[in-house]
């Protein structure tokens, strides 16, 4: 008897979570305008990395910003 090889069921392609996003996507994630994002970045409230001409916002920094209590009233 010849063993049969059963093909594995098609696995859904794993989606890779990005470590960082561009300014447009970062603003969308936070539901704010890019202008507000740039203001918060300039104030040092949100971390940003410049790589060449691109500004990348680490997803972890965006999450940390949302979890930080707002001290301004």
Rosetta silent file (secondary structure, phi, psi, omega in degrees, C-alpha in Angstrom):
SEQUENCE: XXXXXXXXXXXXXXXXXXXXXXXXXXXXXXXXXXXXXXXXXXXXXXXXXXXXXXXXXXXXXXXXXXXXXXXXX
SCORE:     score description
SCORE:     0.000 S_00000001
   1 L     0.000  133.417 -179.746    0.000    0.000    0.000 S_00000001
   2 L   -93.001  125.812  178.743    1.327    3.423   -0.981 S_00000001
   3 L   -66.991  142.812  177.705    0.895    6.089    1.683 S_00000001
   4 L  -100.487  143.956  178.589   -1.030    9.114    0.542 S_00000001
   5 L  -103.214  118.376  179.085    0.047   12.601    1.381 S_00000001
   6 L   -89.068  123.720  179.585   -2.788   14.812    2.343 S_00000001
   7 L   -67.636  145.220  177.911   -2.097   18.427    1.484 S_00000001
   8 L   -68.065  145.691  177.155   -2.364   20.850    4.344 S_00000001
   9 L   -61.387  148.061 -179.261   -5.381   23.088    4.181 S_00000001
  10 L   -57.861  123.301  178.835   -4.601   26.431    2.671 S_00000001
  11 L   -88.396  139.361  176.761   -3.377   28.602    5.454 S_00000001
  12 L   -66.235  138.775  179.674   -4.470   32.171    5.477 S_00000001
  13 L   -62.863  132.799  178.831   -1.550   34.412    4.821 S_00000001
  14 L   -71.647  133.269  176.245   -0.297   35.838    8.039 S_00000001
  15 L   -88.734  131.430 -179.739   -0.598   39.555    8.194 S_00000001
  16 L   -91.442  123.470  177.920    2.502   41.219    9.435 S_00000001
  17 L   -76.269  127.861  179.626    1.868   44.010   11.895 S_00000001
  18 L   -70.244  147.851  175.693    4.047   47.003   11.019 S_00000001
  19 L   -81.626  -27.868 -179.388    6.480   48.280   13.633 S_00000001
  20 E  -147.290  155.275 -179.452    6.112   51.835   12.345 S_00000001
  21 E  -130.899  161.694  178.578    3.781   53.768   10.051 S_00000001
  22 E   -76.673  175.259 -174.167    4.028   56.950    8.003 S_00000001
  23 H   -64.326  -37.128 -179.873    2.496   60.235    9.149 S_00000001
  24 H   -63.282  -46.485 -179.961   -0.730   59.795    7.190 S_00000001
  25 H   -69.024  -36.927  178.616   -1.391   56.368    8.698 S_00000001
  26 H   -62.196  -42.405  178.565   -0.345   57.510   12.187 S_00000001
  27 H   -63.826  -40.787  178.374   -2.858   60.359   12.000 S_00000001
  28 H   -63.691  -43.083 -179.586   -5.570   57.935   10.847 S_00000001
  29 H   -59.356  -40.796 -178.112   -4.762   55.518   13.683 S_00000001
  30 H   -87.003   -5.985 -177.487   -5.115   58.334   16.218 S_00000001
  31 L    58.423   45.278  176.471   -8.129   59.880   14.414 S_00000001
  32 L  -131.927  169.360  177.490   -6.435   63.267   14.232 S_00000001
  33 L   -78.801  160.735  176.517   -5.217   65.464   11.400 S_00000001
  34 H   -64.048  -34.333  179.007   -1.646   65.283   10.170 S_00000001
  35 H   -60.829  -44.429  177.672   -1.227   68.886   11.278 S_00000001
  36 H   -65.109  -39.065  177.555   -2.161   67.926   14.857 S_00000001
  37 H   -60.258  -45.048  179.742    0.173   64.934   14.631 S_00000001
  38 H   -63.875  -38.113  178.365    3.049   67.210   13.571 S_00000001
  39 H   -63.002  -47.030  179.227    2.233   69.586   16.442 S_00000001
  40 H   -63.950  -35.002  177.871    2.270   66.741   18.983 S_00000001
  41 H   -67.237  -45.726  179.828    5.526   65.460   17.499 S_00000001
  42 H   -61.493  -35.687  178.845    7.129   68.890   17.713 S_00000001
  43 L   -76.140   -6.907  178.745    6.005   69.159   21.365 S_00000001
  44 L    82.114   15.571 -178.521    7.704   65.814   22.048 S_00000001
  45 L   -86.014  -21.204  178.110    4.467   64.028   22.951 S_00000001
  46 L  -131.108  130.214 -179.435    4.736   61.454   20.159 S_00000001
  47 L   -75.884  145.422  179.886    8.006   59.822   19.093 S_00000001
  48 L  -142.843  143.619  176.708    9.032   59.955   15.451 S_00000001
  49 E  -116.666  132.345  173.387   11.998   58.529   13.546 S_00000001
  50 E   -95.959  123.195  175.364   13.448   60.124   10.453 S_00000001
  51 E  -125.266  103.939 -172.740   14.802   57.571    8.019 S_00000001
  52 L    65.247 -127.441  179.284   16.075   59.389    4.978 S_00000001
  53 L   -91.530   -4.863 -176.520   13.274   61.697    3.897 S_00000001
  54 E   -92.661  142.111  171.767   10.585   59.615    5.597 S_00000001
  55 E  -105.119  121.415  179.968    9.129   60.229    9.026 S_00000001
  56 E  -115.863  137.029 -179.638    8.044   56.993   10.670 S_00000001
  57 E  -108.198  115.429  178.399    5.952   56.741   13.807 S_00000001
  58 E   -61.362  133.015  179.673    6.481   53.594   15.886 S_00000001
  59 H   -58.979  -37.079  178.121    3.153   51.882   16.551 S_00000001
  60 H   -61.433  -36.336  178.895    4.266   51.328   20.160 S_00000001
  61 H   -68.567  -36.446  178.231    4.726   55.106   20.535 S_00000001
  62 H   -66.566  -42.457  177.793    1.212   55.728   19.238 S_00000001
  63 H   -64.186  -42.120  179.759   -0.213   53.214   21.719 S_00000001
  64 H   -62.895  -39.480  178.399    1.841   54.746   24.544 S_00000001
  65 H   -60.353  -43.720 -179.326    0.530   58.207   23.652 S_00000001
  66 H   -67.987  -29.738 -178.337   -3.064   56.969   23.888 S_00000001
  67 H   -85.717  -12.192  179.645   -2.413   55.283   27.224 S_00000001
  68 L   -79.621  127.290  179.362   -0.763   58.354   28.760 S_00000001
  69 L   -64.682  142.087  179.433   -3.229   60.405   30.801 S_00000001
  70 L   -76.989  123.239 -178.497   -3.828   63.889   29.451 S_00000001
  71 L   -98.508   -9.919  178.248   -2.460   66.448   31.904 S_00000001
  72 L   -87.573  138.942  175.723   -3.630   69.535   29.995 S_00000001
  73 L  -131.547    0.000    0.000   -7.070   70.948   30.725 S_00000001
